[in-house]
Amino acid sequence: VPTMRGKYTVGILIAILLTAIGASFYFIMQFFEDNPNQPQQPTSFTEGIIIDMQDTSVLVISGLSVDDAKIMSVEEALEAGKDAIWFSLAMDQRSRLKLHDEVRVGYTTLNESYPAKGTARTIEKLNE
């Protein structure tokens, strides 16, 4: 015959187990919500010409024509253009681009420097 103490212990163990499962589920959901590696939808877009390229970054300046961009130095383009933004890219994004490509870049946030800096969420060529 099970004792009252045995039923009480089983009840406590079931409560602890359910709490642990619930907490695990909650923390897994929080991780995926906060994880920066999850693709985020861009909230803003800019269009411009790639004026300079580094390892995994491109400098995009708006307000210039492709012909003007080809004959300007980076400094001249920074002075002549409107918005100038260094975008960090994934390697697969970077490998598809070349200097003086006209692009449309989607991003979420920029820092306030000049040129500004941000991470490209999407990037597409406009002059293909």
VEXDO-521745 format. One record per residue (C-alpha): residue number from 1; x, y, z. Coordinates in nm, 4 decimals, always signed. Example, Ala and Ser with C-alpha at 12.3 -4.5 7.8 and 13.67 -1.06 7.14 Angstrom:
BEGIN
+------+----------+----------+----------+
: resi :       xx :       yy :       zz :
+------+----------+----------+----------+
:    1 :  +1.2300 :  -0.4500 :  +0.7800 :
:    2 :  +1.3670 :  -0.1060 :  +0.7140 :
+------+----------+----------+----------+
//
This chain:
BEGIN
+------+----------+----------+----------+
: resi :       xx :       yy :       zz :
+------+----------+----------+----------+
:    1 :  +0.0000 :  +0.0000 :  +0.0000 :
:    2 :  +0.1603 :  +0.3321 :  -0.1094 :
:    3 :  +0.2125 :  +0.5676 :  +0.1756 :
:    4 :  +0.1095 :  +0.9287 :  +0.1823 :
:    5 :  +0.4768 :  +1.0208 :  +0.1913 :
:    6 :  +0.5402 :  +0.8268 :  -0.1352 :
:    7 :  +0.2570 :  +1.0062 :  -0.3188 :
:    8 :  +0.3857 :  +1.3392 :  -0.1923 :
:    9 :  +0.7394 :  +1.2630 :  -0.3210 :
:   10 :  +0.6087 :  +1.1569 :  -0.6645 :
:   11 :  +0.4004 :  +1.4764 :  -0.6850 :
:   12 :  +0.7053 :  +1.6915 :  -0.6016 :
:   13 :  +0.9184 :  +1.5088 :  -0.8611 :
:   14 :  +0.6527 :  +1.5585 :  -1.1331 :
:   15 :  +0.6273 :  +1.9303 :  -1.0456 :
:   16 :  +1.0074 :  +1.9708 :  -1.0648 :
:   17 :  +1.0198 :  +1.7854 :  -1.3983 :
:   18 :  +0.7432 :  +1.9979 :  -1.5536 :
:   19 :  +0.9124 :  +2.3174 :  -1.4297 :
:   20 :  +1.2459 :  +2.2084 :  -1.5792 :
:   21 :  +1.0867 :  +2.1280 :  -1.9165 :
:   22 :  +0.9038 :  +2.4618 :  -1.9202 :
:   23 :  +1.2174 :  +2.6565 :  -1.8268 :
:   24 :  +1.4217 :  +2.4767 :  -2.0940 :
:   25 :  +1.1627 :  +2.5570 :  -2.3590 :
:   26 :  +1.1524 :  +2.9222 :  -2.2479 :
:   27 :  +1.5326 :  +2.9630 :  -2.2606 :
:   28 :  +1.5580 :  +2.7948 :  -2.6013 :
:   29 :  +1.2954 :  +3.0346 :  -2.7391 :
:   30 :  +1.4779 :  +3.3344 :  -2.5855 :
:   31 :  +1.8063 :  +3.2202 :  -2.7412 :
:   32 :  +1.6593 :  +3.2042 :  -3.0902 :
:   33 :  +1.4877 :  +3.5405 :  -3.0455 :
:   34 :  +1.8067 :  +3.7169 :  -2.9299 :
:   35 :  +2.0654 :  +3.5290 :  -3.1371 :
:   36 :  +2.2303 :  +3.7734 :  -3.3825 :
:   37 :  +2.3060 :  +3.4862 :  -3.6216 :
:   38 :  +1.9384 :  +3.4526 :  -3.6984 :
:   39 :  +1.8541 :  +3.6422 :  -4.0176 :
:   40 :  +1.6896 :  +3.9724 :  -3.9372 :
:   41 :  +1.4674 :  +4.1533 :  -4.1807 :
:   42 :  +1.6130 :  +4.4861 :  -4.2960 :
:   43 :  +1.4265 :  +4.7927 :  -4.1748 :
:   44 :  +1.6003 :  +5.0515 :  -4.3967 :
:   45 :  +1.7469 :  +5.0590 :  -4.7458 :
:   46 :  +2.0017 :  +5.2711 :  -4.9293 :
:   47 :  +2.1167 :  +5.2759 :  -5.2908 :
:   48 :  +2.4580 :  +5.3802 :  -5.4121 :
:   49 :  +2.7865 :  +5.2900 :  -5.5803 :
:   50 :  +3.0559 :  +5.0675 :  -5.4278 :
:   51 :  +3.3527 :  +5.3061 :  -5.4052 :
:   52 :  +3.5937 :  +5.0977 :  -5.1956 :
:   53 :  +3.6213 :  +4.7338 :  -5.0878 :
:   54 :  +3.8041 :  +4.5638 :  -4.8043 :
:   55 :  +3.8059 :  +4.2003 :  -4.6862 :
:   56 :  +3.4397 :  +4.1668 :  -4.5913 :
:   57 :  +3.3296 :  +4.5308 :  -4.6197 :
:   58 :  +3.2213 :  +4.7659 :  -4.8955 :
:   59 :  +3.1920 :  +5.1463 :  -4.8934 :
:   60 :  +2.8618 :  +5.2501 :  -5.0559 :
:   61 :  +2.8100 :  +5.6168 :  -5.1460 :
:   62 :  +2.4798 :  +5.7508 :  -5.2771 :
:   63 :  +2.4281 :  +6.0505 :  -5.5036 :
:   64 :  +2.7003 :  +5.9648 :  -5.7577 :
:   65 :  +2.6807 :  +5.8292 :  -6.1102 :
:   66 :  +2.8820 :  +5.5192 :  -6.1997 :
:   67 :  +3.0842 :  +5.7241 :  -6.4514 :
:   68 :  +3.1721 :  +5.9875 :  -6.1889 :
:   69 :  +3.2595 :  +5.7195 :  -5.9337 :
:   70 :  +3.5058 :  +5.5551 :  -6.1738 :
:   71 :  +3.7195 :  +5.8695 :  -6.2078 :
:   72 :  +3.7095 :  +5.9820 :  -5.8407 :
:   73 :  +3.9383 :  +5.8868 :  -5.5574 :
:   74 :  +3.7710 :  +5.7557 :  -5.2408 :
:   75 :  +3.8291 :  +6.0952 :  -5.0726 :
:   76 :  +3.6727 :  +6.2842 :  -5.3655 :
:   77 :  +3.3730 :  +6.0478 :  -5.3644 :
:   78 :  +3.3279 :  +6.0980 :  -4.9880 :
:   79 :  +3.3188 :  +6.4764 :  -5.0421 :
:   80 :  +3.0968 :  +6.4673 :  -5.3530 :
:   81 :  +2.8450 :  +6.2001 :  -5.2489 :
:   82 :  +2.5544 :  +6.2168 :  -5.0085 :
:   83 :  +2.5410 :  +5.9216 :  -4.7682 :
:   84 :  +2.8561 :  +5.7147 :  -4.7220 :
:   85 :  +2.8287 :  +5.3842 :  -4.5360 :
:   86 :  +3.0747 :  +5.1004 :  -4.4752 :
:   87 :  +2.8735 :  +4.7776 :  -4.4809 :
:   88 :  +3.0019 :  +4.4518 :  -4.3345 :
:   89 :  +2.9063 :  +4.1581 :  -4.5548 :
:   90 :  +2.9001 :  +3.7814 :  -4.5404 :
:   91 :  +3.1672 :  +3.6191 :  -4.7606 :
:   92 :  +2.9075 :  +3.4910 :  -5.0101 :
:   93 :  +2.7649 :  +3.8443 :  -5.0452 :
:   94 :  +3.1121 :  +3.9961 :  -5.0863 :
:   95 :  +3.2259 :  +3.7474 :  -5.3522 :
:   96 :  +2.9457 :  +3.8514 :  -5.5912 :
:   97 :  +3.0356 :  +4.2222 :  -5.5885 :
:   98 :  +3.2980 :  +4.4358 :  -5.7584 :
:   99 :  +3.4128 :  +4.7962 :  -5.7449 :
:  100 :  +3.1661 :  +5.0484 :  -5.8959 :
:  101 :  +2.8670 :  +4.8126 :  -5.8782 :
:  102 :  +2.5423 :  +5.0003 :  -5.8233 :
:  103 :  +2.3719 :  +4.8334 :  -5.5261 :
:  104 :  +2.0672 :  +4.8450 :  -5.3012 :
:  105 :  +2.1518 :  +4.7525 :  -4.9421 :
:  106 :  +1.9047 :  +4.6570 :  -4.6675 :
:  107 :  +2.0177 :  +4.7075 :  -4.3073 :
:  108 :  +1.8766 :  +4.7417 :  -3.9568 :
:  109 :  +2.1012 :  +4.9924 :  -3.7762 :
:  110 :  +2.3958 :  +5.2230 :  -3.8481 :
:  111 :  +2.6436 :  +5.3879 :  -3.6162 :
:  112 :  +2.6695 :  +5.7660 :  -3.6315 :
:  113 :  +3.0253 :  +5.8054 :  -3.7682 :
:  114 :  +3.1155 :  +5.9433 :  -4.1134 :
:  115 :  +3.1261 :  +5.7308 :  -4.3117 :
:  116 :  +2.8634 :  +5.5430 :  -4.1125 :
:  117 :  +2.9062 :  +5.1704 :  -4.0413 :
:  118 :  +2.6495 :  +4.8925 :  -4.0479 :
:  119 :  +2.5858 :  +4.5308 :  -4.1395 :
:  120 :  +2.4190 :  +4.4533 :  -4.4709 :
:  121 :  +2.1210 :  +4.2199 :  -4.4221 :
:  122 :  +2.0530 :  +4.2127 :  -4.7981 :
:  123 :  +2.2469 :  +4.3470 :  -5.0948 :
:  124 :  +2.1456 :  +4.3384 :  -5.4609 :
:  125 :  +2.3128 :  +4.4707 :  -5.7756 :
:  126 :  +2.1094 :  +4.7283 :  -5.9687 :
:  127 :  +2.3257 :  +4.7578 :  -6.2831 :
:  128 :  +2.3258 :  +4.3977 :  -6.4075 :
+------+----------+----------+----------+
//
